Amino acid sequence: MVNPRILAYQILLHIEQKASHPDRMIRTVLERHSGLEERDRALMTELVYGIVRWQGRLDWHIDALSRTKPDKIAPSVRILLRMGLYQVFFLDRVPAHAAVNETVNIAKTCQPPHLIRFINGLLREAVRRGSNWNRPDPLKDPALHISVTTAHPLWLVQKCIAQMGVEETLAFCEANNRVAPAVLRVNFMKTDPERVAASLHAEAIETEPSPLLPLALRAHAPRKDITRTEAFRNGEIQTQDEASQLVAHILSPQPGERVLDLCAGFGVKSSHIAMLMGNEGEVLSVDKSAWKLEELSLNSERQSLGIIRTLAGDILQLRPETIGLFDRVLLDAPCTGFGTIRRNPDIKWRRHIKDPYRVSQLQKELLAHSASFLKNGGTLVYATCSILRDEDESVAQHLNELDSELVVEDVADRLPENCRTMVSGPYFRSWPQHHGIDGFFAARWKKVQGPLPQL
């Protein structure tokens, strides 16, 4: 029988060494061990996501207890310590002594005797301490307190405090640690939400209507891989958070138009755009990763969307003379992704303090180039899944100052009525702590012929 804790350890070690995405690693391992019992699958998944989510806090406990300098603890040993501490602190159904014993048993399979003793001693000391820890004072050092208690990098917490204050930063970080539901966009060209809900119920997946979008369902902690359901195989659903879905609504594509989706990735937004167009017109999806576009094509075929074409290449090398002009252009720009931490907790630890600035420079260049593909009267939308102004308002303002032929349009009128509070000035802005969806930003412009007259 395969030990789910050993599988979790192997996944976490691979993530540490290769910077792999947890969801893809978990899916690969579950496919390889298809006979794993449901409770073992759940435990393995809980350990991987939970440990990645709370990694910073677990490391703080390790460093507080260890007599060995933090940088001298090997990654394989630190992962075992995180596993033991996570079960002690966060899994009520696992007795503390059992968590220690299970972790030590795994250590015996891969660590020398002196490190086994080190792991055993540190975990037992953590159990003895219970809740008696000298954590950072929230009044003397609020940034460090939030960083430790909510397991977020200190530099990110400090940046958020400078942008939105201590209370809002704490609320944001706490929201990031709440497990997000799986959100399913229903393909109205094939079915409706009621029939999808019934189909999923028959496969032991319970859903509820999204409070924000009529063609979306939420599934909390589904016990089955959504991609293995009949509804998914038939192209009736696509996993996509409501915030991401709202981007296509802001773009407002119409049947018969030419639409350009830049940085299309796996094409989740491309397929939503094509669906809103009633599968009439043309969507050109561009990305530099050809393998992503292959998955995009398969995804489009699954959903019976025939108007999507793909083009692999560097966006900055494309020219209007080559691909023509478009009625609508979407730049779903590469970003730090900090608005999706609750779904992708590993992002917290993979980003660097200089990344927001670095990526914002690329975003400005990509956005200015994206505007060159617009017809007169065409619409440009810029979107990120970041919550940082460096990547959002600052980038939008840069384009405002750069191109006099683009007029900023208020996004509120393009949003469903119950989503119109998700605005910041003329821009779209969603927050996990306020709206229960991912943190997204979007701006919209209309291209006018020639410069605006001076008033």
Secondary structure, DSSP 8 states (H G I E B T S, - for coil): ---HHHHHHHHHHHHHHH---HHHHHHHHHHHTTT--HHHHHHHHHHHHHHHHTHHHHHHHHHHH-SS-GGGS-HHHHHHHHHHHHHHHH-TTS-HHHHHHHHHHHHHTTS-HHHHHHHHHHHHHHHHHTT------TTT-HHHHHHHHHT--HHHHHHHHHHH-HHHHHHHHHHHTS---EEEEE-TTT--HHHHHHHHHTTT---EE-SS-TTEEEESS-SS-GGGSHHHHTTSEEE--HHHHHHHHHH---TT-EEEEET-TT-HHHHHHHHHTTT-SEEEEEES-HHHHHHHHHHHHHTT--SEEEEES-GGG--HHHH--EEEEEEE-----GGGTTT-TTHHHH--TTHHHHHHHHHHHHHHHHGGGEEEEEEEEEEES---GGGTHHHHHHHHHH-TTEEEE-SGGGS-GGGTT-EETTEEE--HHHHSS---EEEEEEE-SS-----
